[in-house]
């Protein structure tokens, strides 16, 4: 192990082998590897195979990136072999001074995964320093009266080595008068004393020259010499004598300069000048001062325990006759807690991911306190609430690891403050703060600012216009927080979606690609997606409902009166005895628009007799305003304008030809004056209408007969209830429900009342109808019909059929809510249209279909009583309880009554027979 392996014994190799085995089989213990090398090894010398001792192979070295963490580059690690090499000069005396043990401790760092290993290198001393005297010669004066046995402390030599290589012994050149005695101080250092063996005689020899040799214990030993020049002075009988040969003093460091340390005292039995003692340092002092008269020693500068822990001073007391005595003052410096701990970071992680697991190593912390004992014992802690933890790794070494969940969106960086406190009294502490930046990961999906979006767009919008904007935010950074928008789903056809709308991927602005038509598309729904650019990408969806608003872009269309095949208007007959308020006919018109744009009003533009007829503003009903006078013409002409409620309003006109006659024969001479070509197609249409009416009446009679026969055979008493006041009968459904057309799976049972009234009253249901249940309509004595919740329960529990209060608006529309093409004769003609245009969109479709059928004569009694043919077209759920009664807007050729629920009430009397025949103007007919 290195170039110093030959210089170490088996004990050292065994300790290294033990450290290597510990690194292999006991990594959970200290994970510390120890080497021992001599000082002054050449640079590049191998200390040991660090990679092998750590259990790493040569192939793992490029990946693990083995390196060491040391303040000064004393050692390096070979990137190829993993050997620990000497990086710079290792001078044990410069590194550790006089310490008996010199150890360099550092951390070995391996990455992927990141780990730390403690490495210790013991620097062994070699004999590379020679003992040195401070001076090449020393002068010593000894009185000739000095008695044999007197000892004199001589100058000591300094050796920087320690142990056996340090100074071991002093030798003196051969002399018959003097001898040398080796003494040892309390700290183990050696110093020489010169002993007088024989009495001196200045007259014989006044000067002696001796050589003092200092030798260390190295192999081979090194030595140095100095010349000792001894001058023999005249006799002075009594030399000074100190009270103590050795003075031992303890002194705290950091005492201010001028502090008294100790006072030495010596006495001389002589008198006069020979008894006057002067004190002086044997060697010039730089730290302490000595009062030559009093012998008091004081400090000259501030003492520092961390620099010098002990002082040994020699004080000489000399009398006036030249005799001198010496004593030693040993000053022990006591440590004070005057050094704060130092905190340093090593191997700080560059990237800290926010999804890092607890226990992940962040940095290595080293604490150093120059004080000793308890003053140098340090505790380390973290300040504040941070998701990190400090774990003690070894003496004065700690690991900073993650101890909680990190979230960059909540806390993007942490200011971690580490405080180190020693155990001194009072304790000292120091704090170091580092900023740990958390790296973002894509852990947050985009979030829309609204749960759903609803936008209203007026029809006929310009293509390419912006109709809405969605916005989503992502708290992540960079690509992880960059959001793009797209359309992922819609209730439109996938092929047609691109021709309707598009969305900007960057801004989320939704553009209309075409002009919308409210009459074709009322509303549609989009599913928009916001996706970030992370890996993997995260996304969120939101629904956007687009409601197409109506504009007044459709003029009213007059359905009745219809023009003949040749374009001429048809005529209506009015009995001559018609009273004021008699319903003559009704103008029926529809508007494809919605809301106020479809709210129609009727106005008379021209009239032959302005005061003879009145026109309902909202209903379009033409009634007699007064009785026919003798001067009134038999033929009347009305020009009616139909306007909608849009801005600006659109309108259409219709011409009514009215003839006062009691029979068709009276009409023929009037119309003969206006010849017109015969129209076989019109005659055929008239006969078809009459035949259809007769067939409908026969079918109704057959149905009533079949119901009566089936009820007679029934054993339940309740089966006859429909022929009694307040009760009803049930008939099963004729045609199975067609679910593909959007109809509900309900079947209806019709009760026929014994009176001719067909006004409908309703009862509220207490239960929810399920699929397949029959709805039973029952009638009371007044002819009103009302539905039951369940026909089965109505028969088994007749007590549940109780009279109810008049129906509320939940069952049918009020007069004010009916559209402009219908309404009761007694209703308020200035009623308001519903505010929400979408509540009436389906009703307007049904109105248009039913009115068209009425005009064509195909829905005279179709669809059952009170349904206006709506059940056959839109399913059984659309009956008169859901829509206004539009039958009063349809005039039936060949009759003076319209399809209304209370025709008899409005007319006030039964119409005369033969009235209501329609003929085209100028048409002759012979019967």
C-alpha positions in Angstrom: 0.0 0.0 0.0 2.0 2.9 -1.4 5.7 3.5 -1.2 5.6 3.5 2.6 4.4 -0.1 2.9 7.8 -1.4 3.5 8.3 1.0 6.4 5.2 -0.2 8.3 5.0 -3.2 10.4 2.5 -6.0 10.4 0.3 -4.1 12.9 -0.3 -1.3 10.4 -1.1 -3.7 7.6 -3.5 -5.6 9.8 -5.3 -2.3 10.7 -5.6 -1.4 7.0 -6.9 -5.0 6.2 -9.4 -4.7 9.0 -10.6 -1.3 7.6 -10.9 -2.9 4.2 -13.0 -5.8 5.5 -15.2 -3.4 7.3 -15.8 -1.6 4.1 -16.9 -4.8 2.4 -18.9 -6.5 5.1 -20.0 -3.7 7.4 -21.1 -0.7 5.3 -24.0 -0.2 7.7 -21.5 0.5 10.5 -19.1 3.4 10.3 -18.2 3.0 6.6 -14.7 4.4 7.5 -11.5 3.4 5.7 -8.2 4.1 7.4 -4.7 4.2 5.8 -1.3 4.9 7.4 1.6 6.4 5.5 4.8 8.1 6.4 5.2 11.8 5.8 7.2 13.3 3.0 6.0 10.7 0.5 6.6 11.9 -3.2 3.7 13.2 -5.1 1.9 10.5 -7.0 2.7 7.8 -4.5 0.0 5.3 -4.0 -1.7 5.4 -0.6 -4.1 2.6 -1.2 -6.6 1.2 -3.7 -9.7 3.2 -2.5 -12.0 1.8 -5.2 -11.2 -1.7 -4.2 -11.6 -1.0 -0.5 -15.0 0.5 -1.2 -16.1 -2.5 -3.1 -16.0 -0.8 -6.6 -14.7 -2.4 -9.7 -12.6 -0.6 -12.3 -15.6 -0.8 -14.8 -17.8 1.1 -12.3 -15.4 4.0 -11.9 -16.5 6.1 -14.9 -20.1 5.8 -13.8 -19.7 6.3 -10.1 -17.2 9.2 -10.6 -15.3 8.5 -7.4 -13.7 11.6 -5.9 -12.7 13.0 -2.5 -13.8 16.1 -0.6 -10.8 17.7 1.1 -10.1 21.4 1.7 -6.5 21.1 0.5 -5.5 18.8 -2.2 -3.3 16.5 -0.2 -4.7 13.4 -2.0 -6.2 12.7 -5.4 -8.1 9.6 -6.8 -7.0 8.0 -10.0 -9.9 8.0 -12.4 -8.5 4.8 -14.1 -7.5 2.6 -11.2 -9.4 4.1 -8.3 -6.1 4.4 -6.3 -5.7 7.1 -3.6 -2.5 9.1 -4.6 -0.5 11.7 -2.8 -1.4 15.0 -4.3 1.0 17.4 -2.6 3.8 17.5 0.0 2.9 15.8 3.3 4.8 17.6 6.1 3.6 16.2 9.3 5.1 19.0 11.4 3.4 21.6 9.2 0.0 19.9 9.2 -0.3 18.7 12.8 2.6 20.5 14.6 3.4 18.8 18.0 0.3 16.6 18.1 1.1 13.1 19.0 -1.3 11.8 16.4 -1.7 13.3 13.0 -4.7 12.2 11.0 -6.2 13.6 7.8 -9.9 12.9 7.6 -12.0 13.4 4.5 -15.0 12.1 2.6 -15.0 9.9 -0.5 -17.9 10.7 -2.8 -19.4 8.2 -5.2 -22.3 9.1 -7.5 -25.1 7.1 -9.2 -26.2 6.5 -6.6 -24.8 9.3 -4.5 -23.0 8.1 -1.3 -20.3 9.2 1.1 -17.5 7.2 2.7 -15.3 8.4 5.6 -11.6 8.0 4.9 -8.8 8.6 7.5 -5.1 8.8 6.7 -2.6 8.6 9.6 0.6 10.6 8.8 3.5 8.9 10.5 6.5 10.9 11.6 9.9 10.4 10.1 13.2 11.7 11.4 13.5 14.6 9.0 14.2 17.4 11.5 17.5 18.0 13.3 17.5 19.4 16.9 18.4 23.0 16.7 19.7 25.5 19.3 18.6 29.1 19.0 22.2 30.3 19.3 25.5 29.0 18.3 27.1 29.9 21.6 26.0 30.8 25.1 27.8 32.7 27.8 27.6 31.7 31.5 29.2 33.4 34.4 30.0 31.3 37.5 31.6 32.6 40.6 34.6 30.9 41.8 33.0 30.5 45.2 30.3 28.4 43.8 30.2 25.2 45.8 30.4 21.9 43.9 27.0 20.3 43.2 25.5 23.6 42.0 23.4 23.2 38.9 22.8 25.6 36.1 20.0 25.3 33.5 21.3 25.5 30.0 19.7 26.5 26.7 17.5 23.9 25.2 17.3 22.8 21.6 14.1 22.4 19.6 13.2 19.4 17.5 10.0 19.5 15.3 9.7 15.7 15.2 7.8 13.8 17.8 8.1 10.5 19.5 11.3 8.7 19.1 12.4 11.1 16.4 12.2 14.0 18.9 15.0 15.3 21.1 16.0 12.6 23.5 19.3 13.4 25.1 21.9 16.1 25.7 25.7 15.4 25.9 28.6 17.5 27.0 32.1 17.5 25.9 34.6 15.9 28.4 35.4 18.1 31.3 36.8 17.3 34.7 35.0 20.2 36.4 31.6 20.1 34.8 29.0 17.3 34.2 25.7 17.3 32.4 22.4 16.1 33.8 19.4 15.5 31.5 16.1 16.6 33.1 12.5 16.1 31.8 9.6 18.6 32.1 6.0 17.8 32.9 5.1 17.8 29.2 7.9 15.3 28.5 10.4 17.6 26.9 14.0 17.3 27.9 16.3 20.1 29.1 20.0 20.0 30.3 21.5 21.2 33.6 25.2 21.9 34.0 26.5 20.6 37.4 29.7 21.8 39.0 31.7 18.8 40.1 34.8 20.6 41.5 35.4 24.0 43.0 36.5 26.7 40.6 39.7 28.7 40.8 39.6 31.8 38.8 43.3 32.3 39.3 44.1 29.0 37.7 41.5 29.1 34.8 39.1 31.9 34.3 37.5 30.7 31.2 36.1 27.3 30.1 34.8 26.3 26.7 32.5 23.3 26.4 30.4 21.8 23.6 26.8 20.9 24.3 25.4 18.3 21.9 21.6 17.6 21.4 20.6 14.2 19.9 17.2 12.8 18.8 16.1 9.2 18.9 16.0 8.6 15.1 17.7 5.9 13.3 20.3 7.1 12.5 20.0 9.9 15.2 20.4 13.5 14.2 22.2 16.1 16.4 23.3 19.7 16.7 25.8 21.5 18.9 26.4 24.8 20.6 29.4 26.3 22.3 29.1 26.9 26.1 31.4 29.7 27.2 31.8 29.8 31.0 33.5 32.8 32.7 34.7 32.4 36.3 34.0 35.5 38.3 35.2 36.6 41.7 33.8 35.1 44.8 30.4 36.0 46.1 29.8 33.8 49.1 25.9 33.4 48.9 24.0 33.2 45.7 20.3 34.1 45.6 17.9 31.3 46.4 14.3 31.2 45.0 11.4 30.3 47.2 10.4 27.6 44.6 12.3 25.9 42.0 9.2 25.5 39.8 6.2 27.8 39.7 3.0 26.3 38.2 0.3 28.7 37.2 -3.1 28.3 35.3 -4.2 31.2 33.3 -7.4 31.6 31.2 -7.0 32.6 27.6 -8.2 35.9 26.3 -7.2 37.8 29.5 -6.4 41.4 28.7 -2.7 42.5 28.4 -1.1 43.5 31.7 -2.8 40.8 33.7 -0.6 39.6 36.6 0.5 36.0 36.2 2.8 35.2 39.1 5.5 36.9 41.2 8.7 35.1 41.9 10.9 35.8 44.9 14.5 35.0 45.7 16.6 35.8 48.8 20.4 36.4 49.3 22.1 36.1 52.6 24.7 38.5 51.7 24.6 42.1 52.5 24.9 45.3 50.5 25.3 45.1 46.8 25.7 41.3 46.9 22.2 40.9 48.4 20.4 43.1 45.8 18.7 40.7 43.4 17.7 41.6 39.9 15.2 39.4 38.1 15.3 38.8 34.4 14.2 36.2 31.9 16.8 33.7 31.0 15.7 34.2 27.4 14.0 37.2 26.0 10.3 36.9 26.5 7.7 38.1 23.9 4.5 37.1 25.6 5.1 38.0 29.2 6.8 41.0 30.9 8.9 40.8 34.1 9.5 43.5 36.7 13.2 43.3 37.4 12.8 44.6 40.9 9.6 43.0 42.2 9.8 39.8 40.1 6.1 40.1 39.0 5.3 38.6 35.7 2.4 40.1 33.6 1.0 39.4 30.2 2.2 41.4 27.3 -0.5 40.4 24.7 -3.6 38.3 24.4 -3.2 34.6 24.9 -4.8 32.1 22.6 -5.3 28.5 23.8 -5.8 27.3 20.2 -2.2 28.6 19.3 -0.2 27.7 22.5 -1.6 25.7 25.3 1.4 25.9 27.7 4.3 28.2 28.4 7.6 27.3 30.3 9.7 30.4 31.4 13.0 30.5 33.1 13.6 33.4 35.5 17.0 34.3 36.7 17.7 36.2 40.0 21.2 37.7 40.2 22.7 39.6 43.1 25.0 42.5 43.0 28.0 40.3 43.3 27.2 38.4 40.2 25.8 35.3 41.8 22.6 34.0 40.1 19.8 31.5 40.7 17.2 30.3 38.4 13.6 29.0 38.6 11.1 27.7 36.1 7.5 29.1 35.7 5.1 26.7 33.9 2.0 28.5 32.8 -1.0 26.3 31.7 -3.4 28.1 29.4 -7.1 27.2 30.1 -9.5 27.1 27.2 -12.3 29.6 27.0 -15.4 29.2 24.7 -14.3 31.9 22.4 -14.6 30.2 19.0 -17.9 29.8 17.3 -18.6 26.6 15.4 -18.0 26.7 11.6 -20.5 25.1 9.2 -19.4 24.1 5.8 -21.3 22.3 3.0 -19.8 19.7 0.8 -21.1 17.8 -2.3 -24.3 19.8 -2.5 -26.8 18.3 -5.0 -27.3 20.4 -8.1 -30.8 19.2 -9.0 -33.6 18.5 -6.4 -36.7 17.2 -8.1 -40.0 18.0 -6.4 -41.0 14.3 -6.5 -37.8 13.2 -4.7 -38.5 10.6 -2.1 -37.9 11.2 1.6 -34.4 10.2 2.6 -32.8 11.5 -0.5 -29.3 12.9 0.3 -29.0 16.6 -0.5 -25.6 17.6 1.0 -22.9 16.7 3.4 -22.3 19.1 6.3 -19.1 19.4 8.4 -18.9 21.3 11.7 -15.6 22.5 13.1 -15.0 24.2 16.5 -11.4 25.2 17.4 -12.2 25.0 21.2 -11.5 21.9 23.2 -13.5 19.7 25.6 -17.1 20.7 26.0 -16.4 24.0 24.3 -15.7 22.0 21.1 -18.6 19.6 21.3 -21.2 20.8 18.8 -24.9 20.1 18.2 -26.4 20.8 14.9 -30.1 21.6 14.0 -32.3 23.0 11.3 -34.2 26.3 11.8 -37.9 26.7 10.9 -40.4 24.3 9.4 -38.7 22.8 6.3 -39.1 19.3 4.7 -35.5 18.4 5.5 -33.7 16.6 8.2 -30.2 16.5 9.6 -28.7 13.0 10.3 -25.5 12.6 12.2 -23.0 10.7 10.0 -19.8 10.7 12.1 -18.1 13.0 14.5 -18.8 16.6 13.4 -20.3 15.3 10.1 -24.0 15.4 9.2 -26.1 14.5 6.2 -28.9 16.8 5.0 -31.7 14.6 3.6 -35.4 15.1 2.5 -37.9 14.5 5.3 -41.2 15.4 3.7 -43.0 15.9 0.4 -41.8 18.7 -1.9 -44.2 20.8 -4.0 -42.5 23.3 -6.3 -45.9 25.0 -7.0 -46.3 25.8 -3.3 -42.7 26.5 -2.4 -40.3 26.8 -5.4 -37.2 27.3 -3.1 -36.2 26.8 0.5 -33.9 28.9 2.5 -32.4 26.2 4.8 -30.7 27.6 7.9 -28.4 25.3 9.8 -27.4 26.3 13.3 -24.4 24.8 15.1 -24.2 25.3 18.9 -21.3 24.2 21.2 -21.7 23.1 24.8 -19.6 25.9 26.3 -20.8 28.2 29.0 -22.2 30.4 27.7 -22.7 28.4 24.5 -21.8 29.9 21.2 -23.5 29.3 17.9 -23.3 30.1 14.3 -25.8 29.8 11.4 -25.3 29.2 7.7 -28.1 29.6 5.2 -28.3 28.0 1.8 -31.0 28.3 -0.8 -32.3 25.0 -2.3 -34.1 25.4 -5.6 -36.7 22.8 -6.4 -36.8 21.5 -9.9 -40.3 21.2 -11.5 -41.9 18.0 -12.7 -45.1 17.7 -14.6 -47.4 16.8 -11.7 -50.3 19.3 -12.3 -52.9 19.0 -15.0 -54.4 22.2 -16.6 -57.4 23.6 -14.8 -60.1 25.5 -16.6 -61.3 28.8 -14.9 -64.9 27.7 -15.3 -66.6 24.3 -14.8 -68.5 24.7 -18.1 -69.1 27.5 -20.6 -72.3 28.7 -22.2 -72.2 31.2 -25.0 -75.0 32.9 -26.9 -74.4 33.6 -30.6 -76.9 35.4 -32.7 -77.6 33.8 -36.1 -76.2 35.2 -39.3 -72.9 35.9 -37.6 -70.0 36.7 -39.9 -67.8 33.7 -40.6 -64.4 33.8 -38.8 -65.7 35.8 -35.9 -64.7 35.0 -32.3 -67.7 33.6 -30.3 -66.0 32.5 -27.1 -62.8 32.0 -25.3 -61.8 29.3 -22.8 -58.9 29.7 -20.5 -57.0 27.1 -18.4 -54.0 27.5 -16.2 -51.2 25.1 -15.2 -49.0 26.0 -12.2 -46.0 24.0 -13.6 -43.0 25.7 -15.2 -41.8 25.8 -18.8 -43.2 23.2 -21.1 -45.0 21.5 -18.2 -47.1 24.7 -17.8 -47.5 25.6 -21.5 -51.2 24.9 -22.4 -52.6 24.2 -25.8 -56.3 23.9 -26.7 -58.2 21.6 -29.1 -61.7 20.3 -29.7 -62.0 16.6 -28.8 -65.7 15.9 -29.1 -69.0 17.5 -30.2 -72.6 16.6 -30.8 -72.2 17.7 -34.4 -71.2 15.3 -37.1 -67.4 14.8 -37.0 -67.2 15.7 -40.7 -69.2 18.9 -40.3 -67.4 20.0 -37.1 -64.5 21.7 -38.8 -67.0 23.7 -41.0 -68.8 25.1 -37.9 -66.2 26.0 -35.3 -62.4 26.0 -34.6 -60.3 26.9 -31.6 -56.9 28.6 -31.4 -54.4 26.3 -29.8 -52.5 29.1 -28.1 -55.2 31.5 -26.9 -58.3 29.2 -26.5 -60.4 31.6 -28.7 -63.3 29.7 -30.4 -64.1 31.0 -33.9 -67.2 30.4 -36.0 -66.3 29.1 -39.4 -69.7 29.8 -40.9 -72.8 31.8 -40.4 -75.2 30.0 -38.1 -78.9 29.6 -38.9 -81.2 29.5 -35.8 -83.9 27.7 -37.8 -81.5 24.9 -38.7 -79.3 24.6 -35.7 -80.5 25.9 -32.3 -77.7 24.7 -30.1 -74.7 22.4 -30.1 -72.1 21.4 -27.5 -68.3 21.1 -27.8 -65.8 19.3 -25.6 -62.6 21.3 -25.4 -59.3 19.9 -24.1 -56.4 21.8 -22.5 -53.1 19.9 -22.7 -49.7 20.8 -21.4 -46.4 20.1 -23.0 -45.0 17.9 -20.2 -43.8 14.3 -20.6 -46.1 12.6 -20.1 -48.6 15.3 -21.0 -51.6 16.0 -18.7 -54.9 17.3 -19.9 -58.4 18.5 -18.8 -61.7 18.8 -20.6 -64.5 21.3 -20.4 -67.9 21.5 -22.1 -68.8 24.6 -24.2 -72.5 24.9 -25.1 -73.3 27.3 -28.0 -76.8 28.6 -28.1 -77.7 30.2 -31.5 -80.0 33.2 -31.0 -82.8 34.1 -33.3 -82.9 37.1 -35.6 -86.0 38.4 -37.4 -85.0 37.0 -40.8 -88.3 35.2 -41.7 -91.5 36.9 -42.7 -94.8 35.5 -41.5 -96.4 32.9 -43.8 -100.2 32.8 -44.2 -101.5 29.3 -44.0 -105.2 30.2 -44.2 -107.0 31.4 -46.2 -105.1 29.6 -48.9 -105.2 30.7 -52.5 -106.8 28.6 -55.2 -104.9 26.7 -57.9 -105.2 29.7 -60.2 -104.0 32.1 -57.5 -107.5 33.5 -56.7 -108.8 33.8 -53.1 -111.5 31.5 -51.8 -114.7 32.9 -50.2 -116.5 32.2 -47.0 -120.2 32.4 -46.4 -121.7 34.2 -43.4 -125.4 33.7 -42.3 -127.4 36.8 -42.8 -128.8 36.4 -39.3 -125.3 36.3 -37.7 -125.3 38.2 -34.5 -122.5 40.5 -33.3 -119.5 38.4 -32.2 -120.2 35.6 -34.6 -117.0 33.8 -35.6 -116.7 34.2 -39.4 -113.3 32.7 -40.1 -109.8 32.9 -38.8 -106.5 34.0 -40.4 -103.8 31.4 -39.7 -100.2 32.4 -40.1 -96.9 31.1 -38.8 -93.4 32.5 -38.5 -90.3 30.4 -38.7 -88.5 32.7 -36.2 -88.7 32.3 -32.4 -89.7 34.5 -29.4 -90.8 38.0 -30.1 -89.8 37.6 -33.7 -92.6 35.0 -34.1 -95.2 36.9 -32.0 -97.7 37.7 -34.7 -100.3 40.5 -34.7 -103.2 40.9 -37.2 -104.4 44.2 -38.7 -107.0 45.2 -41.2 -105.6 47.2 -44.1 -108.7 47.5 -46.2 -112.4 46.7 -45.7 -115.5 47.2 -47.8 -117.4 48.1 -44.7 -115.0 49.2 -42.0 -117.4 48.8 -39.1 -119.0 45.5 -40.1 -116.2 43.1 -39.0 -113.6 43.0 -36.2 -110.2 41.3 -36.3 -108.5 39.8 -33.2 -105.1 41.4 -32.8 -103.5 38.2 -31.6 -105.9 35.5 -32.6 -106.6 36.5 -36.2 -110.3 35.7 -35.6 -112.7 37.6 -37.9 -116.0 38.2 -36.2 -119.1 40.3 -37.0 -119.0 43.6 -35.2 -122.7 44.3 -35.8 -125.7 42.7 -37.5 -125.9 42.9 -41.3 -127.9 45.9 -42.5 -130.1 46.3 -45.5 -127.7 48.7 -47.1 -124.7 46.5 -46.6 -123.5 44.7 -49.6 -123.7 40.9 -49.7 -120.1 40.5 -50.7 -117.4 41.9 -48.5 -113.6 42.1 -49.0 -111.0 42.3 -46.2 -107.3 42.9 -46.7 -105.5 41.6 -43.6 -101.8 42.2 -42.7 -99.9 39.9 -40.5 -96.9 41.4 -38.7 -94.3 39.8 -36.4 -92.7 41.3 -33.3 -89.2 41.7 -34.7 -87.3 44.9 -35.1 -87.8 45.9 -37.8 -91.0 43.9 -38.2 -91.8 41.7 -41.3 -95.3 41.2 -42.6 -97.5 39.4 -45.0 -101.0 40.0 -46.4 -104.1 37.9 -46.9 -107.4 38.7 -48.8 -110.7 37.5 -47.3 -113.8 37.3 -49.5 -116.9 37.1 -47.4 -120.5 36.4 -48.8 -123.6 36.9 -46.7 -126.0 34.0 -47.6 -128.1 31.5 -45.9 -127.6 28.7 -48.5 -125.3 27.8 -51.3 -128.0 28.5 -53.9 -128.0 32.1 -52.8 -124.3 32.3 -53.4 -124.4 30.9 -56.9 -126.1 33.9 -58.5 -123.6 36.2 -56.9 -120.7 34.4 -58.1 -122.1 33.9 -61.5 -121.4 37.5 -62.3 -117.7 36.7 -62.0 -117.1 33.9 -64.5 -114.0 31.9 -64.1 -112.8 28.8 -65.9 -113.9 25.6 -64.4 -111.3 23.9 -62.2 -111.8 20.1 -62.1 -109.0 19.8 -59.6 -110.9 22.1 -57.1 -114.1 20.0 -57.4 -112.2 16.8 -56.8 -110.5 18.3 -53.7 -113.9 19.4 -52.3 -115.3 15.9 -52.7 -112.3 14.3 -51.1 -112.6 16.6 -48.1 -116.3 15.6 -47.7 -115.5 11.9 -48.1 -112.7 12.1 -45.5 -115.0 13.8 -43.0 -117.7 11.1 -43.5 -115.1 8.3 -43.1 -113.8 9.9 -39.9 -117.3 10.1 -38.4 -117.9 6.4 -39.3 -114.6 5.4 -37.7 -115.4 7.3 -34.5 -118.8 5.6 -34.3 -117.1 2.2 -34.8 -114.6 2.9 -32.1 -117.3 3.9 -29.6 -119.3 0.8 -30.4 -116.3 -1.5 -29.9 -115.5 0.1 -26.6 -119.1 -0.3 -25.4 -119.2 -3.9 -26.3 -115.8 -4.6 -24.6 -117.0 -2.9 -21.4 -120.3 -4.8 -21.4 -118.4 -8.1 -21.3 -116.1 -7.0 -18.5 -116.9 -8.2 -15.0 -115.5 -5.2 -13.2 -118.1 -2.6 -12.2 -115.7 0.2 -12.9 -115.7 -0.7 -16.6 -119.0 1.2 -17.1 -117.8 4.2 -15.4 -117.0 6.1 -18.5 -120.7 6.3 -19.4 -121.4 7.7 -16.0 -120.6 11.3 -14.8 -117.2 11.6 -13.3 -116.0 8.1 -14.4 -114.0 6.8 -17.4 -113.2 3.8 -19.4 -109.9 2.4 -20.7 -108.9 1.2 -24.1 -105.5 -0.3 -24.8 -103.0 1.2 -27.2 -103.6 0.5 -30.9 -100.1 1.0 -32.2 -97.0 0.1 -30.3 -94.8 3.1 -29.4 -92.1 3.9 -31.8 -89.0 4.8 -29.7 -86.9 5.6 -32.7 -89.0 8.7 -33.5 -88.3 10.1 -30.0 -91.7 9.4 -28.6 -92.1 8.3 -25.0 -93.2 4.7 -24.2 -96.7 5.7 -23.0 -100.1 4.6 -24.3 -103.2 6.6 -23.7 -106.8 5.7 -22.9 -109.6 8.0 -24.1 -112.8 8.5 -22.2 -115.8 9.8 -24.2 -118.2 12.0 -22.3 -121.9 11.9 -22.9 -122.1 15.6 -23.6 -120.8 17.4 -26.6 -118.3 19.5 -24.8 -114.7 18.8 -25.4 -113.0 21.3 -23.1 -110.2 19.6 -21.2 -109.5 19.8 -17.5 -106.5 18.1 -15.9 -105.6 16.5 -12.6 -102.0 16.4 -11.3 -100.3 13.0 -11.0 -98.9 11.9 -7.7 -96.6 9.3 -9.1 -93.9 9.1 -11.8 -95.1 7.1 -14.8 -92.8 4.3 -15.9 -92.2 3.0 -19.3 -95.1 0.9 -20.6 -97.8 2.3 -18.3 -101.1 3.4 -19.7 -102.4 6.9 -19.0 -106.1 6.9 -18.3 -108.1 10.0 -19.2 -111.4 10.3 -17.3 -114.3 12.7 -17.6 -116.7 14.3 -15.3 -120.3 15.4 -15.8 -119.4 18.6 -17.5 -117.4 16.7 -20.2 -113.9 17.7 -18.8 -111.2 15.0 -19.1 -108.4 14.4 -16.7 -105.5 11.9 -16.7 -104.8 9.3 -14.0 -101.3 8.2 -13.0 -101.9 4.5 -13.5 -104.8 2.7 -15.1 -104.3 -0.4 -13.0 -104.5 1.6 -9.8 -107.5 3.5 -10.9 -109.5 0.3 -11.2 -108.3 -1.3 -8.0 -108.3 1.9 -5.9 -111.2 4.1 -7.0 -110.9 6.2 -3.9 -107.8 7.8 -5.2 -109.8 9.5 -8.0 -110.7 12.8 -6.2 -111.7 16.1 -7.7 -108.9 18.6 -7.9 -108.6 22.3 -8.1 -108.4 24.1 -11.5 -105.2 23.3 -13.3 -102.1 25.5 -12.9 -99.7 26.5 -15.6 -97.7 23.3 -15.1 -100.2 21.5 -17.2 -101.2 23.9 -19.9 -100.3 27.3 -21.2 -102.0 30.4 -20.1 -103.7 32.7 -22.7 -100.8 35.2 -22.3 -98.3 32.5 -23.2 -99.9 31.3 -26.4 -98.2 32.4 -29.6 -99.7 34.8 -32.1 -101.2 32.2 -34.3 -103.6 30.9 -31.7 -105.5 31.8 -28.5 -108.9 31.8 -26.9 -111.5 34.1 -28.1 -111.9 35.5 -24.6 -108.1 35.7 -24.0 -106.2 38.9 -23.5 -105.1 39.9 -27.0 -102.2 41.9 -25.5 -100.7 39.0 -23.6 -96.9 38.6 -23.4 -94.9 36.1 -25.2 -92.6 33.8 -23.0 -89.2 35.4 -22.4 -87.2 32.3 -23.1 -87.2 31.7 -26.8 -86.0 28.1 -26.4 -89.0 27.1 -24.3 -91.3 27.4 -27.4 -89.0 26.1 -30.1 -90.5 22.6 -30.1 -94.1 24.0 -29.8 -93.6 26.2 -32.9 -92.5 23.1 -34.9 -95.7 21.3 -33.8 -97.8 24.5 -34.5 -96.5 24.6 -38.1 -97.1 21.0 -38.8 -100.6 20.9 -37.3 -101.7 24.2 -39.0 -100.4 22.9 -42.3 -102.4 19.7 -41.9 -105.5 21.7 -41.0 -105.1 23.9 -44.1 -104.8 20.8 -46.3 -107.9 19.2 -44.7 -105.9 16.2 -43.5 -106.4 16.7 -39.8 -110.1 17.3 -39.4 -110.4 14.8 -36.6 -107.1 13.1 -36.9 -105.0 11.9 -34.0 -108.0 11.4 -31.6 -110.1 13.8 -29.8 -108.3 16.9 -28.6 -104.9 16.0 -30.1 -104.9 18.0 -33.3 -103.0 15.1 -34.9 -100.0 15.8 -32.7 -99.9 12.3 -31.2 -99.6 10.7 -34.6 -96.7 13.0 -35.6 -94.8 13.7 -32.3 -95.9 10.8 -30.1 -98.6 10.5 -27.5 -96.9 12.8 -25.1 -97.9 15.8 -27.2 -101.6 16.4 -26.5 -103.6 19.6 -25.9 -102.4 19.7 -22.4 -98.9 20.6 -23.7 -99.7 23.1 -26.6 -102.3 25.8 -27.2 -105.5 24.9 -29.0 -104.7 25.7 -32.6 -107.9 24.2 -34.0 -109.7 27.5 -33.8 -107.2 28.7 -36.4 -108.3 26.1 -39.0 -111.5 26.5 -41.0 -113.1 23.3 -42.2 -114.6 23.6 -45.7 -118.3 22.7 -45.8 -118.9 23.7 -42.1 -119.4 26.9 -40.2 -117.3 25.6 -37.3 -113.6 25.5 -36.7 -111.7 22.8 -34.9 -112.2 24.4 -31.5 -112.9 23.1 -28.1 -115.8 25.5 -27.4 -117.3 26.5 -30.7 -120.8 26.5 -29.4 -120.0 28.9 -26.6 -118.3 31.4 -28.9 -121.0 31.4 -31.5 -123.8 31.7 -29.0 -126.1 29.5 -31.1 -126.0 26.5 -33.5 -125.1 27.6 -37.0 -127.7 27.4 -39.7 -127.6 24.4 -41.9 -125.8 24.7 -45.1 -123.7 27.6 -44.0 -119.9 27.7 -44.3 -119.6 26.4 -47.8 -116.5 27.6 -49.6 -116.3 28.3 -53.3 -113.7 29.9 -55.4 -114.7 33.4 -56.7 -116.4 33.4 -60.0 -117.2 29.6 -59.8 -120.7 28.4 -60.9 -122.1 25.1 -59.6 -125.4 23.5 -60.5 -126.9 20.9 -58.3 
